[in-house]
Amino acid sequence: MSDVDTRYVQFFDGGIAPDHALLGGKCASLATMTAAGMPVPPGFAVTTALYDAFVEESGLRDVIVKALDEIDPDDVASVDSVSAAIRDEICSRPVPERLRRPVIEAWADFQGRFERPVPVAVRSSATAEDLPDASFAGQQDTYLWLVDERDVHEHIRKCWASLYTSRAITYRLRNAVPEDGLSMAVAVQKMVHARVAGVAMTLNPRNGDRSKITIDASWGVGEAVVSGHVTPDNIVVDKVLLCVVEEHVGDKHIELVPDSAGGRLVERDVDAARRAVRSLTDDQVRAVSELAKRAERHYGCPQDIEWALDADLPDGQNLLLLQSRPETVHSSKPKPVAAPAKASPPSVGFSLGSITAHLTAGRAAGVTN
Amino acid sequence: MTVEPAVKSFPRPSELPVPPGAEGWEKLYPYNLVFQNLSGSDDEKFWFCDSQHWPTVFKPFETIGGEFAVKCLGQYNTRHLLIPPANGIEFKIHLGYLYMSPVPVPEEQIPARVPEFERRVGHYFQNWDSLLEQWKIKVRATIDELEALTFAGLPEMVPFDDIVSGKAKDGSEVLMENYDRLIQLVYQNWQYHFEFLNLGYLAYLDFFTFAKQVFPGIPDQAIAKMVQGVDMELFRPDDELKKLATLAVELGLQSAFENTDDVEGTLARVGDLSGGRQWLDAYRAAQDPWFNFTVGNGFYGHDKYWIEHQEIPLGYIKDYIRRVGEGQRILRPIAELVAERDRIVAEYRSLLDGENLAAFDVKHGLAVTAYPYVENHNFYIEHWTMGVFWRKVRELSRVFVAAGFWAGEGDLLYLTRGEVRDALFDLVTGWAVGAEPTGPSYWPAEIDRRRGIIDALGSRRPQPALNTPPAQITEPFTMMLWGITTEQVQQWLGDDSGDDTAITGMSASPGVAEGRARVVHHADQLSEVQEGEILVATITAPSWGPIFGKIKATVTDIGGMMSHAAIVCREYGLPAVTGTGNGSTTIRTGQLIRVDGDAGRVEILED
């Protein structure tokens, strides 16, 4: 590991206890998962401290405060123009050399780990309350398949700029979220060359049953699943035996894949044969389930993970964890309770009532014509 | 005008053609066992075939197993336990196979049965261990008494001592009493057989239903794994052979097992080697009682028992010796199996809390206590009791052979048990009056005729069911014991899935395997099974244990989640698809097949 300045840049596997305020939610989670030994693609965080230093040293802070002061929150056009102006400043104002260097060094260090240059994803990593719906995928900025170093720098700025979308500004004004301490970290992470990817939940969202793992899987990069652009395969797995309990093969009509030059992601049609079959083998279903189960055990509550099978890695090492966050919709609901059985004397040590209830339930008779 | 949906049906019994050569088959069985009312309700009611226990055609004497077993099963539901919704199961023989029809309790009578049911079942569950202890004593006593029965020819003249003592009997009464006692004793152990069986299933069913409720869609095999015993008496015979094989290797006796078909020679060669004496002592100790074990299922007179056919266990030992030599681990990993079961229980349990957790513990506890009987009783009744019974039947038959009634030991099986009693009196009368009995001039030709009929019946497989099935099958025991579910019945009726290469059944043991099929219709074909093949059989018996170490997967026509094939495959970690209905008739030996034990599918990949 290099001597990059860990105030400004932190590798996920750098062994530093993740500081949420410095890394933002996504990067903190990636660092935590890496530390837990989970197969997270390597990468680094550009910290909130670097963003803070940039807006201070470049004089942007004052510009932003002044611009926001002039806003009429009820005038959409005014918000839009202020938003555009601020974002333009963030993306164009020179970053002082002192602050550029840590990212340049980290990039060199990162690429030095591989035999040939690898593409990366650049994603914003907000601290919790700064943005609406911060914890939801797809709401934050994500830039995939970047190869060129200058592109990476440019997109880091775009992530910063996303603090000031019209929507974000309006949200903060409405909810009286102060500008003080508002900041943004950015994740730069090896792009997974996903052959198959998707999400998995460590429960069954249809009924909150925690003895199941539910997997959505589709061909190519997982964004197509996360954004809802394809109907993925849906697979319900028993969490203990890890066998498939239920499955629906989705249509999966398109996939996101790198173009032939490997320069960017393109959307392409999936042929009929691949649409008709499940995108994961039984062994892969088991591996994804085990990964989800590990994440749940690590965090101690139901998880919602993003995963991918990397086409460049050998079987057995190709399953990667891209994201793990607490599942909040169902796990907060009370667990299902079995139908109450008629009470039986406690001394018996078993419930005859429920045996009788079962035998006499519904149609009492046996085989009836 | 409403359009009635077309109701798919199985054939009526009266519609089924009699196979050529089997004309008059119905006179081979007692009158009450065949449909006598084919213009009436017998030709309307839904019947399913129990080919799980009786996969091949009954010879007339062999109906005893079906009659006693199903009668006693019914008696426990109807008269002992008063199971609220379920009486017993009616049974009939049609074209040689056994068909069953569950008898529901009229809805209005159900509530009145509940308090009695709870009182009776409650008593058993509360006193399980002591009552089961008593059960073993009763069953052992019956077996001992069966063993003590003898059937010997009658003397030329009554001994002089009987003249002196004024006994005034001739010994024929002993022959006749012993026959009656033989029947009586086997009946008695069939009574005992069901004393705990229905209760074991009840406890299992209760836990099963609960698990399905709190973990919707939980695989059946997960529930089975949580309840199934590991250290079971049913597995002891096979375990004993493995221990003997291990001991033979330790003592360096491998060379003596070259030709195990020669039982005497093999044992003599072992005895000649140093350490051989020690092995022979262990071998003899294992025989009582563990060699009272059949490669069949105990319901047929031709079932072979290890104790009388020691080439079978010796052949298995030889194979185990070979595998130990190859460095394979043959002993079941008991500790690992227990640890795996504990893991599964703990993981499901950890997903519950409060009331559900308490209910889980109670129901699981009861099922774990009561369920092992469902497997273990099999050793005591089907193997041990029936083994002794059939041996005594052969002993009796030899008395008839000596008196010229028929030529072979097995010929007695072509008589009903009532006819045997008549023949016995015929024999006794001939001996008493000093004239020829009638039997020798009647039975040989009659037995030949009957053999022809039975063989003709055996050329046809049974129908899975008869007449129109109910829309929904709800009777819990029918579903549990026979795997007769609404889905299964629909599958039998051939609901078009448009999928003509796949055979489907129950996903009874997880995993996927590909290999060459070996179709086995009879235990005698087991020696043909080669290492790495996939066993395809009508049904398997747990006594086929040793071959499960050779094969990659199992497919059966008959049986559910708790069938013997399913249990043994889970033990051996082999994929299994059970209850396919037609696996063994569709698949041919040598075909490359793929068994998916998770999905319950079998595909024929190539011929």
Chai-1 contact restraints between the chains, C-beta under 6 A:
chainA,res_idxA,chainB,res_idxB,connection_type,confidence,min_distance_angstrom,max_distance_angstrom,comment,restraint_id
A,N207,B,P216,contact,1.0,0.0,6.0,A-B,restraint_1
A,D209,B,P216,contact,1.0,0.0,6.0,A-B,restraint_2
A,R210,B,L351,contact,1.0,0.0,6.0,A-B,restraint_3
A,S211,B,F215,contact,1.0,0.0,6.0,A-B,restraint_4
A,S211,B,L351,contact,1.0,0.0,6.0,A-B,restraint_5
A,D238,B,P219,contact,1.0,0.0,6.0,A-B,restraint_6
A,V240,B,I344,contact,1.0,0.0,6.0,A-B,restraint_7
A,V240,B,E347,contact,1.0,0.0,6.0,A-B,restraint_8
A,V240,B,Y348,contact,1.0,0.0,6.0,A-B,restraint_9
A,L241,B,P219,contact,1.0,0.0,6.0,A-B,restraint_10
A,L241,B,A222,contact,1.0,0.0,6.0,A-B,restraint_11
A,C243,B,P219,contact,1.0,0.0,6.0,A-B,restraint_12
A,C243,B,P510,contact,1.0,0.0,6.0,A-B,restraint_13
A,C243,B,D598,contact,1.0,0.0,6.0,A-B,restraint_14
A,V244,B,D598,contact,1.0,0.0,6.0,A-B,restraint_15
A,V245,B,G217,contact,1.0,0.0,6.0,A-B,restraint_16
A,V337,B,N356,contact,1.0,0.0,6.0,A-B,restraint_17
A,A338,B,F210,contact,1.0,0.0,6.0,A-B,restraint_18
A,A338,B,Q213,contact,1.0,0.0,6.0,A-B,restraint_19
A,A338,B,V214,contact,1.0,0.0,6.0,A-B,restraint_20
A,A338,B,N356,contact,1.0,0.0,6.0,A-B,restraint_21
A,F350,B,F125,contact,1.0,0.0,6.0,A-B,restraint_22
A,F350,B,V362,contact,1.0,0.0,6.0,A-B,restraint_23
A,F350,B,L366,contact,1.0,0.0,6.0,A-B,restraint_24
A,S351,B,V362,contact,1.0,0.0,6.0,A-B,restraint_25
A,L352,B,E118,contact,1.0,0.0,6.0,A-B,restraint_26
A,L352,B,G122,contact,1.0,0.0,6.0,A-B,restraint_27
A,I355,B,D206,contact,1.0,0.0,6.0,A-B,restraint_28
A,T356,B,V114,contact,1.0,0.0,6.0,A-B,restraint_29
A,H358,B,T209,contact,1.0,0.0,6.0,A-B,restraint_30
A,L359,B,P84,contact,1.0,0.0,6.0,A-B,restraint_31
A,L359,B,P85,contact,1.0,0.0,6.0,A-B,restraint_32
A,T360,B,P84,contact,1.0,0.0,6.0,A-B,restraint_33
A,T360,B,I110,contact,1.0,0.0,6.0,A-B,restraint_34
A,R363,B,T474,contact,1.0,0.0,6.0,A-B,restraint_35
A,A364,B,P85,contact,1.0,0.0,6.0,A-B,restraint_36
A,A364,B,E107,contact,1.0,0.0,6.0,A-B,restraint_37
A,A364,B,I110,contact,1.0,0.0,6.0,A-B,restraint_38
A,A365,B,P104,contact,1.0,0.0,6.0,A-B,restraint_39
A,G366,B,A86,contact,1.0,0.0,6.0,A-B,restraint_40
A,G366,B,P102,contact,1.0,0.0,6.0,A-B,restraint_41
A,G366,B,P104,contact,1.0,0.0,6.0,A-B,restraint_42
A,G366,B,E475,contact,1.0,0.0,6.0,A-B,restraint_43
A,V367,B,P102,contact,1.0,0.0,6.0,A-B,restraint_44
A,V367,B,P470,contact,1.0,0.0,6.0,A-B,restraint_45
A,V367,B,I473,contact,1.0,0.0,6.0,A-B,restraint_46
A,V367,B,E475,contact,1.0,0.0,6.0,A-B,restraint_47
A,T368,B,P470,contact,1.0,0.0,6.0,A-B,restraint_48
A,N369,B,P470,contact,1.0,0.0,6.0,A-B,restraint_49
